[in-house]
Amino acid sequence: MKTKKIFDLDAYVTTLDTIVLDSHESDREEYKGCFEVITKESIFSPKGGGQNADKGTINGINVKDVLTIDGELIHFVEGEIKAGDKASLSIDFELRKRRMQVHNAEHLICGLFHKRFGFDNVGFHVSEEYDGDTLLRVEAVMDIDGIVNDDEIKKIEEDANRAIGENVQIYASLPTHEEAQSIDFRSKIDIEDNLRLVIIDGYDVCACCAPCLKSSGEIQVVKILDYFVHRGGMRLTLVAGMDAVKDYAFLHTQNKEFMRLLSSKREDCASSLESKLIHCNEEHEEINNLKKEITKIYLKDIFSNPEYENKKYIVCFAPSFDEVMARNLINETVAKKECALTVCFDNKNDSFRFVTGKSDALDISLKDLATKIRNDLSGRGGGSDKMIQGSIPADEENIIKFFANLETD
């Protein structure tokens, strides 16, 4: 039955009238309600080679997927089409074009890696990002089986874009088994029959089943977005064509905003930001030192103030504290003083945040205290028998009165 694959040699045919050779309702769970349709010819590239099937319609009915199963090209159509019917095929060429751009860009880059370093492509995947039905971005992720440095990656990208500018021919070839014996080509797997090669003149020859462009100039531009060491080799993410142009425009806009925020020239943004970070780190260290000094002042007051002598429950109001400072003050206090210390801070909208901790020797339950705070002060929070935290919607006077009453209970 073997469908003639028009896309093998000409990826620019976007519509086609043909005949349905076979059709039946699919019994595959993932394609429930679809009809499995085989046509005499097809312009639909199936899922494989690292990318999804073409999108489009047959007789105006959506094609959900296209797969090669037992050598047959099968269209999974979301509606009934009968064997013997005429079939009008139409594909989404914008999506195919953008996939071809990034796929052929990957061939070009992998070909350069292979020529320069002898590395092979050991993984590849094309993905799309959508906003509803609008295609936002097409990108590719590729794996090579060797490691290169930043400068070498940059040089590969420059050479790839130079090859794009040369506008060399790209074409597909279907050599016989005998002809293939004399051709040096890249392939991730051993292929005995039905070999299809995609050739970028002067740069790469690679076994591939996906549609290809007519020339390198149609790639327009390629940009490697990210790369890192992965499983003994490297994983690279790239975009091409308008997706690369849009990425550049996005980064340009971002950099202009950085220039404004940093009051810096375009070429000095990185060094200006580094200086700002150094300054921020210095200020952060200074703030931490000040926090420690403030904590020491409160700690000294707790141990020298006769008001706190022989009290089980001590409440301390520290408006400048944060939670870390409160916990540090509690830990240093209860390590030397047999008490339960409550630190109230961050007074906003007539409500204090609080943290309470106690010394191990003090025989009281902080869980019970948390319950009492909820019941008597409409507080919120909880924790363990060593430390509780939460919020109290009350003023200083009522909080002080609450803890004073605990002393007499």
C-alpha positions as MATLAB code, in Angstrom:
seq = 'MKTKKIFDLDAYVTTLDTIVLDSHESDREEYKGCFEVITKESIFSPKGGGQNADKGTINGINVKDVLTIDGELIHFVEGEIKAGDKASLSIDFELRKRRMQVHNAEHLICGLFHKRFGFDNVGFHVSEEYDGDTLLRVEAVMDIDGIVNDDEIKKIEEDANRAIGENVQIYASLPTHEEAQSIDFRSKIDIEDNLRLVIIDGYDVCACCAPCLKSSGEIQVVKILDYFVHRGGMRLTLVAGMDAVKDYAFLHTQNKEFMRLLSSKREDCASSLESKLIHCNEEHEEINNLKKEITKIYLKDIFSNPEYENKKYIVCFAPSFDEVMARNLINETVAKKECALTVCFDNKNDSFRFVTGKSDALDISLKDLATKIRNDLSGRGGGSDKMIQGSIPADEENIIKFFANLETD';
ca = [
       0.000    0.000    0.000;
       2.991    2.299    0.718;
       2.053    5.970    0.503;
       4.192    8.184   -1.719;
       5.793   10.763    0.569;
       5.788   14.031   -1.370;
       7.581   15.827    1.508;
      10.617   13.558    1.197;
      11.918   15.515   -1.796;
       9.764   18.656   -1.805;
       8.817   20.230    1.526;
       7.093   23.191   -0.154;
       3.974   21.405   -1.403;
       1.294   22.603    1.028;
      -1.884   21.265   -0.588;
      -2.573   18.036   -2.460;
      -5.559   16.191   -3.949;
      -5.288   12.423   -3.780;
      -7.286    9.242   -3.084;
      -8.013    7.448    0.206;
      -6.680    3.908   -0.035;
      -7.858    2.709    3.362;
      -9.802    4.113    6.326;
     -11.236    2.666    9.507;
     -12.104    3.889   12.987;
      -9.099    3.681   15.287;
      -9.161    1.254   18.220;
      -6.143    2.934   19.857;
      -7.042    4.540   23.183;
      -5.051    7.753   22.536;
      -6.843    8.225   19.180;
     -10.365    7.341   20.267;
     -12.918    8.787   17.823;
     -10.314    9.236   15.065;
     -10.182    7.435   11.734;
      -6.913    5.873   10.581;
      -6.536    7.075    7.004;
      -4.004    5.931    4.401;
      -3.761    7.981    1.191;
      -2.098    7.286   -2.152;
       0.228   10.275   -1.660;
       0.781   12.515    1.346;
       2.282   15.880    2.188;
       2.065   15.166    5.947;
       5.395   14.468    7.601;
       4.876   11.943   10.440;
       6.105   12.148   14.026;
       9.762   11.133   14.163;
      13.288   12.433   13.814;
      12.926   14.501   16.975;
       9.799   16.438   16.045;
       6.028   16.092   15.945;
       3.912   15.445   12.870;
       2.732   18.211   10.591;
      -0.532   19.888   11.499;
      -3.306   20.315    8.962;
      -6.553   18.932    7.551;
      -7.933   16.305    5.188;
     -11.176   17.406    3.527;
     -11.325   20.199    6.094;
     -11.195   17.741    9.008;
      -8.396   18.177   11.548;
      -5.530   15.687   11.449;
      -4.676   14.930   15.088;
      -1.448   13.031   14.377;
       0.520   11.228   11.701;
       2.553    8.101   12.451;
       4.528    5.503   10.545;
       3.271    2.089   11.708;
       4.615   -1.136   10.167;
       5.934    0.901    7.259;
       2.607    2.585    6.534;
       1.981    6.328    6.822;
      -1.228    6.683    8.849;
      -3.181    9.928    9.328;
      -5.318   10.041   12.484;
      -8.246   12.180   11.335;
     -10.836   13.582   13.781;
     -13.798   12.580   11.603;
     -14.976    9.951    9.176;
     -13.357    9.622    5.764;
     -14.144    6.563    3.634;
     -11.833    4.414    1.508;
     -12.100    5.402   -2.146;
     -13.001    9.008   -1.322;
     -11.123   11.898   -2.841;
      -8.927   13.575   -0.246;
      -7.818   17.209   -0.179;
      -4.761   17.543    2.059;
      -3.565   20.848    3.515;
      -0.752   21.471    6.012;
       0.173   24.355    8.331;
       3.179   25.595    6.377;
       4.138   28.350    8.850;
       4.718   25.699   11.519;
       6.582   23.448    9.074;
       8.789   26.340    7.923;
       9.773   27.300   11.455;
      10.481   23.679   12.318;
      12.601   23.299    9.176;
      14.564   26.429   10.065;
      15.535   25.225   13.524;
      15.986   21.603   12.377;
      18.288   22.528    9.502;
      20.124   24.953   11.809;
      20.738   21.983   14.119;
      22.090   19.977   11.153;
      24.422   22.840   10.310;
      25.729   23.214   13.872;
      26.092   19.457   14.370;
      27.915   19.217   11.045;
      30.367   21.877   12.221;
      30.890   20.106   15.559;
      31.495   16.851   13.712;
      33.989   18.355   11.253;
      35.932   20.308   13.859;
      35.905   17.936   16.835;
      34.593   14.604   15.557;
      31.587   14.839   17.899;
      28.270   13.187   17.043;
      24.700   14.243   17.684;
      23.202   11.761   20.165;
      19.865   13.455   20.865;
      17.495   15.976   19.300;
      14.016   17.360   19.931;
      11.971   20.230   18.468;
       9.287   21.801   20.660;
       6.729   24.592   20.278;
       5.297   27.139   22.679;
       1.721   28.322   22.159;
      -0.571   30.986   23.566;
      -3.936   29.399   22.845;
      -3.800   28.682   19.109;
      -1.049   31.245   18.459;
       2.416   29.799   17.851;
       4.862   31.855   19.919;
       8.165   30.040   19.565;
       9.864   26.994   18.091;
      13.118   25.793   19.607;
      15.370   22.754   19.455;
      17.358   20.907   22.103;
      20.333   18.859   20.882;
      22.929   16.669   22.587;
      26.488   16.092   21.410;
      28.867   13.466   22.781;
      31.766   15.798   23.635;
      32.542   18.898   25.668;
      33.706   22.259   24.321;
      34.365   25.601   25.987;
      32.549   28.940   25.660;
      34.866   30.287   22.963;
      34.429   27.170   20.828;
      30.629   27.374   21.133;
      30.784   31.016   20.050;
      32.968   30.124   17.054;
      30.599   27.323   15.983;
      27.645   29.740   16.126;
      29.539   32.353   14.097;
      30.513   29.767   11.451;
      26.914   28.530   11.249;
      25.628   32.057   10.606;
      28.384   32.589    8.048;
      27.172   29.461    6.245;
      23.631   30.834    6.364;
      24.892   34.005    4.711;
      26.536   31.936    1.943;
      23.058   30.612    1.034;
      24.303   27.150    0.084;
      21.893   24.561   -1.262;
      19.993   22.217    1.070;
      18.334   19.153   -0.436;
      17.192   15.625    0.329;
      18.529   12.501   -1.353;
      17.223    8.907   -1.413;
      20.296    6.815   -2.257;
      20.070    3.099   -2.899;
      21.750    0.704   -0.475;
      24.660    0.349   -2.922;
      25.016    4.129   -3.413;
      24.989    4.708    0.355;
      28.109    2.569    0.779;
      30.247    5.296   -0.798;
      28.673    8.236    1.083;
      30.099    9.568    4.357;
      27.106   10.690    6.420;
      26.112   11.245   10.032;
      23.476    9.014   11.629;
      22.404    8.225   15.193;
      21.311    4.709   14.165;
      22.306    2.083   11.605;
      20.019    2.297    8.569;
      19.925   -0.580    6.090;
      16.933    0.356    3.909;
      14.955    3.475    2.950;
      17.872    5.791    3.721;
      17.098    9.488    3.316;
      19.871   12.064    3.537;
      19.582   15.795    4.097;
      22.567   17.566    2.578;
      23.806   21.082    3.324;
      26.344   21.644    0.570;
      29.864   21.824    1.952;
      28.783   21.524    5.572;
      26.807   18.409    6.421;
      25.329   15.128    5.218;
      22.940   13.578    7.729;
      20.379   10.782    7.769;
      17.034   12.445    8.501;
      13.349   11.802    7.864;
      12.099   15.379    8.382;
      11.290   17.952    5.653;
      14.112   20.333    4.745;
      14.593   23.838    3.373;
      15.954   24.603   -0.112;
      18.911   26.720    1.021;
      20.811   27.761    4.135;
      19.751   31.384    3.583;
      16.195   30.379    4.491;
      17.357   29.609    8.029;
      17.922   33.399    8.284;
      19.847   33.294   11.570;
      20.609   30.796   14.337;
      21.181   31.557   18.006;
      22.404   29.136   20.682;
      20.432   30.210   23.754;
      21.896   27.889   26.373;
      24.375   25.041   26.791;
      25.710   22.941   29.626;
      27.555   19.689   30.310;
      25.140   16.758   30.147;
      25.894   13.030   30.515;
      29.510   13.349   29.480;
      28.691   15.596   26.540;
      26.784   18.834   26.092;
      23.148   19.834   25.731;
      22.421   22.930   23.640;
      19.186   24.866   23.105;
      18.816   26.906   19.928;
      16.345   28.969   17.932;
      16.408   30.077   14.299;
      14.702   32.408   11.863;
      12.203   34.877   13.303;
      12.321   33.053   16.627;
      15.999   34.048   16.890;
      15.198   37.613   15.753;
      12.430   37.883   18.378;
      14.790   36.566   21.044;
      17.361   39.216   20.103;
      14.670   41.931   20.201;
      13.587   40.736   23.657;
      17.157   40.788   24.983;
      17.750   44.199   23.412;
      14.686   45.605   25.206;
      15.805   44.026   28.469;
      19.311   45.426   28.094;
      17.944   48.932   27.440;
      16.040   48.680   30.724;
      19.215   47.527   32.496;
      21.047   50.511   30.991;
      18.392   52.819   32.405;
      18.349   51.219   35.855;
      22.132   51.087   36.099;
      22.755   54.438   34.379;
      25.219   52.525   32.263;
      26.366   52.305   28.673;
      25.279   49.244   26.683;
      28.722   47.661   26.777;
      29.186   48.348   30.503;
      25.972   46.760   31.874;
      27.656   43.598   33.165;
      30.480   45.418   34.955;
      28.046   48.020   36.355;
      25.798   45.281   37.699;
      28.775   43.483   39.224;
      29.783   46.702   41.022;
      26.225   47.140   42.293;
      26.172   43.571   43.600;
      29.475   44.055   45.410;
      28.098   47.223   46.993;
      24.844   45.439   47.941;
      26.775   42.592   49.549;
      28.827   45.071   51.554;
      25.655   46.833   52.699;
      24.040   43.502   53.516;
      27.015   42.563   55.696;
      26.855   45.946   57.415;
      23.123   45.517   58.066;
      23.736   42.056   59.543;
      26.369   43.506   61.867;
      23.960   46.221   62.956;
      21.267   43.612   63.590;
      23.683   41.719   65.827;
      24.483   44.901   67.770;
      20.781   45.713   68.188;
      20.156   42.151   69.415;
      22.962   42.549   71.966;
      21.303   45.720   73.321;
      18.001   43.896   73.859;
      19.832   40.926   75.344;
      21.665   43.168   77.816;
      18.372   44.785   78.827;
      16.726   41.417   79.492;
      19.537   40.332   81.822;
      20.014   43.688   83.599;
      16.425   44.908   83.931;
      15.076   44.072   87.432;
      11.585   44.007   85.922;
      12.443   40.660   84.334;
      13.949   39.121   87.458;
      12.370   35.798   88.492;
       9.739   35.974   85.736;
       8.689   32.873   83.847;
       7.074   34.865   81.002;
       8.991   37.770   79.489;
       7.573   39.822   76.647;
       9.819   42.101   74.627;
       8.653   44.632   72.017;
      11.222   45.123   69.251;
       9.759   47.085   66.319;
      13.008   47.006   64.310;
      13.346   43.201   64.541;
      12.676   40.577   61.903;
      11.953   36.903   62.535;
      15.633   35.874   62.406;
      16.587   38.505   64.979;
      13.681   37.436   67.202;
      14.764   33.796   67.099;
      18.401   34.704   67.791;
      17.416   36.827   70.815;
      15.251   34.006   72.150;
      17.919   31.339   71.669;
      20.605   33.398   73.428;
      18.238   34.292   76.283;
      16.742   30.895   77.092;
      20.154   29.251   76.923;
      21.138   31.239   80.056;
      17.838   32.213   81.683;
      15.018   29.939   82.824;
      12.081   31.643   81.143;
       9.735   31.780   78.160;
      10.592   34.801   76.024;
       8.079   36.307   73.578;
       9.400   38.822   71.055;
       6.768   41.030   69.384;
       7.766   42.849   66.174;
       6.562   44.094   62.791;
       3.531   45.978   64.102;
       1.226   46.529   61.110;
      -2.497   47.196   60.998;
      -2.749   46.959   64.815;
      -1.274   43.467   64.820;
       2.121   42.194   66.021;
       4.006   39.236   64.686;
       5.508   37.195   67.507;
       7.935   34.360   68.256;
       8.062   32.601   71.632;
      10.700   30.181   72.867;
      11.544   28.671   76.251;
      14.434   27.128   78.124;
      14.459   23.344   78.404;
      14.343   23.523   82.199;
      11.062   25.482   82.258;
       8.106   23.164   82.792;
       5.443   24.834   80.643;
       3.825   23.862   77.328;
       4.238   26.339   74.467;
       1.547   24.490   72.533;
      -0.845   25.263   75.388;
       0.383   28.871   75.311;
      -0.378   29.090   71.587;
      -3.915   27.853   72.269;
      -4.357   30.455   75.021;
      -3.086   33.237   72.709;
      -5.653   32.177   70.116;
      -8.475   32.043   72.681;
      -7.693   35.144   74.777;
      -6.065   37.481   72.212;
      -7.656   36.183   68.950;
      -4.116   35.367   67.857;
      -3.018   33.070   65.079;
      -0.156   30.620   64.890;
       1.341   27.545   66.462;
       4.485   25.476   66.505;
       6.214   23.045   68.846;
       6.841   22.850   72.590;
      10.208   24.554   71.989;
       9.089   27.482   69.822;
       5.833   28.960   68.553;
       5.113   31.863   66.213;
       2.224   33.766   64.721;
       0.397   37.081   65.030;
      -1.521   38.882   67.773;
      -4.127   41.561   66.848;
      -3.726   43.525   70.093;
      -1.843   46.579   71.422;
       1.169   46.524   73.761;
      -0.903   47.161   76.872;
      -3.184   44.173   76.369;
      -0.312   41.875   75.408;
       1.648   42.889   78.526;
      -1.460   42.334   80.644;
      -1.990   38.882   79.107;
       1.538   37.704   79.990;
       1.367   39.294   83.460;
      -1.768   37.243   84.183;
       0.117   34.084   83.172;
       2.558   34.706   86.015;
      -0.235   34.460   88.586;
      -2.098   31.517   87.013;
];
